Structures are given as structure tokens and as C-alpha cells.
Amino acid sequence: MLTIELVKAAAQAEKIRLKALSRREARRAVMALVAAVFAVMAVVSLHGVAFILLDPQIGPLYAVLVLLGADIVIAIVFGVIASSSRPSKIEREAVLIRRQALGQAKQRLLSDLAMPVLGVVMPWPRSLFLLQFLLRALWPRRFRRRESVRLAERRVHRAA
């Protein structure tokens, strides 16, 4: 029963995360659209004014090149700003809850399903061997670290 509750908690945390993500992205899209409309209008007006001011001083060709360079720099700056998007605190917490719940569900499922079968079907020494094999398959890093510590302890005891 607890395994199902853990999976439900993980699903609910993922739902909350996706909802917060979609709200944030929708807000960003609307704001970017409004900003783009006003930016286009402002840039058109600014270009007209700048061209009128620069034309008598440097000529029409250089006036256009100056405006083009300024446009490229401004586009790069705003492109970098628009591309940065960090997950909110709610999204980070939901991901953490989902990971914890799924990890606990995985452990609970292993103990709920594998242990009774191992105890009934196999004699005790074989079930320990199979459990050790399953642990190595599911958590290789943790198991190997513990095993290496055990081997080191055995070497120390043999040497003494």
C-alpha cells in the first residue's frame, strides 16, 4: 500500500512541477510578445530619427551601417537575456519530492516483492546470494563501496 502512495506522490509532484513550468513559460511568452511589438515600433521610430540625424554628417551609407551595427548588438544582448530561464523554487522542490518518492517506491517494491519470494522458494543461503546479486544490479556503486571496505578489513585482519 505504501508503494502505491509513493508513486502517487511522485506523480502529484510531477504534475505540480509541470503546471508551474507551463505557467512560467506562458508568462514569458506573453511578455516576450508584448515586448517584441513595442520594440519593433520603437526601433522603427529610432531608425528614422537616427538616420535623419546621421545622414547630413556621415552620409546615407555610413548612417545605415551604424544603425545596422547597433541593431546587431542590441539583438544579441536581448537574445541572451531571453534565453536564460531558471526553474522556480516550486519546480525544484517538486523534482526533489518526485525523486525521493520514486526511490523509496523502488526500494519498497523490491522488499515487498522479492523478499517473501526469496524466503519461501529458496533456502536461506541461496536467498542471501540472490539478494546480494539483486543489490549489486540495482545499486552497483553503493554495494561495491561496501564490498571494497569489507575486503580491506579482511586484508587487515589477515595481516595481523
Secondary structure, 3 states (H helix, E strand, C coil): CHHHHHHHHHHHHHHHHHHHHHHHHHHHHHHHHHHHHHHHHHHHHHHHHHHHHHHHHHCHHHHHHHHHHHHHHHHHHHHHHHHCCCCCHHHHHHHHHHHHHHHHHHHHHHHHHHHHHHHHHCCHHHHHHHHHHHHHHHCHHHHHHHHHHHHHHHHHHHHC
